[in-house]
Amino acid sequence: MSGVIESQENKDLRAAVAALGARHGRGFDRAALWSEAAKLGYLGVNLPEAYGGGGGGMAELSIVLEELGSAGCPLLMMVVSPAICGTVIARFGTEEQKRTWLPGLADGTLTMAFGITEPDAGSNSHRITTTARRDADGGGWILSGRKVFISGVDIADATLIVGRTEDARTGNLKPCLFIVPRDTPGFQRSRIDMELQAEEKQFELVLDDVRLPAESLVGDEDAGLLQLFAGLNPERIMTAAFAIGMGRYALAKAVDYATTRQVWKLPIGGHQAIAHPLAQAHIELELARLMMQKAAALYDAGDDVGAGEAANMAKYAAAEACVKAVDQAVHTLGGNGLTREYGLASLITAARVARIAPVSREMILNYVSHQSLGLPKSY
């Protein structure tokens, strides 16, 4: 497996994206950075070359997000648009869907959001109540339901909605994916007022008998969970990249401060009480990156089961490492860590996102308990 030692090509990609991130920095203009990253081929690096992408995989896309994050300018919609939606359409979409969406997702001219979370379902995807039924003439679909905490719906051209259709043979509901264009009648959004400071806003969605043509269904109606998890594993890998990048950004700020701030006879970083926690944070971020690289390598090799375990572990490890790195960075700066000038205080809230979304650390521990260790299920 080649995930641990990066190829020269990927090292070059990492350096190039780091340079792009350094040019934009913490006060970045999201639209300008998105556009430039797209023009340079970074946004679609994981998508098939036949549709305008770079022909790489999650290994390359995670490098892009991590390096932008480490420069203080992460593009959260990368987790959603090229990673989840682009991957699902590339793997399961019709030829027409691929031609319609993939070139635009790759060059940044099209963006797609992803709608799975519901107010009453939380982490239990089996309780999703958004339903899709055939319309009267059987040619299209009618979607009804609600979604919550959906990122970037206002800037996305469409949202990939997870609904459930009734299996004609068993009567059971099974998950299916539908492309819902932003201005479709009955597709309503309202912004959620968040304490979190982020360029991408969060929305609650209402689907009130939204009528869609037959071709809005992505993939095979019977493949359900397979298609869904093809998108969720990249989401976890990219969330890990997001967290590692943020942790690296905070740590770099703390190291710089600890190297230059002098109160007694030597810089504060010369004291082990300051140095050791920063060293620990660095070690834990590096370990999390190794697991992220393993998950990406497994996913890109087509091992969905192995990637599922590794992606969950990577996301867990990266979130924990990020929270600790941010906390230690703020502590290192003392009062300065809470000032707007140094830009670390807002990361205290942002760092927690990776612990909560797209799946909580408790649900990952549940997964590892019964999938990896074979312990009985608790739910």
URNORFEN-V626731 format. One record per backbone hydrogen bond with DSSP energy under -1.0 kcal/mol. NH is the residue of the N-H (numbers start at 1). CO is the residue of the C=O. If there is no record, write none. Layout:
[[NH,CO] [NH,CO]]
//
This chain:
[[11,7] [12,8] [13,9] [14,10] [15,11] [16,12] [17,13] [18,14] [19,15] [20,16] [21,17] [22,18] [23,19] [24,20] [25,21] [28,25] [33,29] [34,30] [35,31] [36,32] [37,33] [38,34] [39,35] [40,36] [41,38] [42,37] [45,42] [47,44] [51,48] [52,49] [53,48] [54,44] [55,47] [56,45] [61,57] [62,58] [63,59] [64,60] [65,61] [66,62] [67,63] [68,64] [69,65] [70,66] [72,69] [73,68] [78,75] [79,76] [81,77] [83,78] [85,80] [86,81] [88,84] [89,85] [90,86] [91,87] [92,88] [93,89] [98,94] [99,95] [100,96] [101,97] [102,98] [105,101] [106,102] [107,103] [110,104] [113,158] [115,160] [122,118] [124,121] [125,123] [127,124] [128,125] [131,144] [132,164] [133,142] [135,140] [138,135] [141,212] [142,133] [143,210] [144,131] [145,207] [147,205] [148,117] [150,203] [152,201] [157,111] [158,111] [159,180] [160,113] [161,178] [162,115] [163,176] [164,130] [165,174] [167,172] [171,167] [174,165] [176,163] [178,161] [179,216] [180,159] [182,157] [184,181] [187,184] [188,206] [190,204] [192,202] [203,150] [204,190] [205,147] [206,188] [207,145] [208,186] [210,143] [212,141] [216,213] [217,214] [218,177] [223,220] [226,223] [228,224] [229,225] [230,226] [231,228] [232,228] [233,229] [235,231] [236,232] [237,233] [238,234] [239,235] [240,236] [241,237] [242,238] [243,239] [244,240] [245,241] [246,242] [247,243] [248,244] [249,245] [250,246] [251,247] [252,248] [253,249] [254,250] [255,251] [256,252] [257,253] [258,254] [259,255] [260,256] [261,257] [268,261] [269,258] [270,267] [271,268] [274,271] [275,271] [276,272] [278,274] [279,275] [280,276] [281,277] [282,278] [283,279] [284,280] [285,281] [286,282] [287,283] [288,284] [289,285] [290,286] [291,287] [292,288] [293,289] [294,290] [295,291] [296,292] [297,293] [298,294] [299,295] [300,296] [301,297] [302,299] [303,298] [304,302] [307,303] [308,304] [309,305] [310,306] [311,307] [312,308] [313,309] [314,310] [315,311] [316,312] [317,313] [318,314] [319,315] [320,316] [321,317] [322,318] [323,319] [324,320] [325,321] [326,322] [327,323] [328,324] [329,325] [330,326] [331,327] [332,328] [333,329] [336,333] [337,334] [338,335] [339,336] [347,344] [348,345] [350,346] [351,347] [353,350] [356,352] [357,353] [361,355] [364,360] [365,361] [366,362] [367,363] [368,364] [369,365] [370,366] [371,367] [373,368] [375,369]]
//
